[in-house]
């Protein structure tokens, strides 16, 4: 990742997937990365639906550091790790600034891929970004507006 600038994922963008399950990442987001940067796509279950979290190298490194602390003798921890990472995918940008998301992750989030190429909403989270269906994103927005004050207090913002 570029040392000069840490990526800041802000705003939201609606893009269609092509017939090869590729989606264009906003240029402002991808220009903060080096060509060989690898991102990590993680399936998530939110209170308003399922989505895909995309972690840039710095966030993936934080996750890696926590995983490295789990003892090999911790059977529950090792089984959780195996299950969790069996559902993730490494991503990288192609020359056109797209990432290709596997069918399992798209199915998890309810995003249509393949020849029917559905729409997805890419939502910035400052240090990472999430990919939702338009309907799920609408639900998240409605919920966030309703709970905004309490959530901001809980997060100390």
Protein Blocks (a to p, Z undefined) as FASTA:
>chain_A
ZZkbccddehjddddddfkopacddfklmmmpcfklccdddddddfkbccdddddfklmm
mmmmmmmmpcfklmmlmmmmmmmmmmgccddddfkopacddfklmmmnopaehjlopcdd
dddehjaccdddfklmmmmmmmmmmmmmmmmmmnoZZ
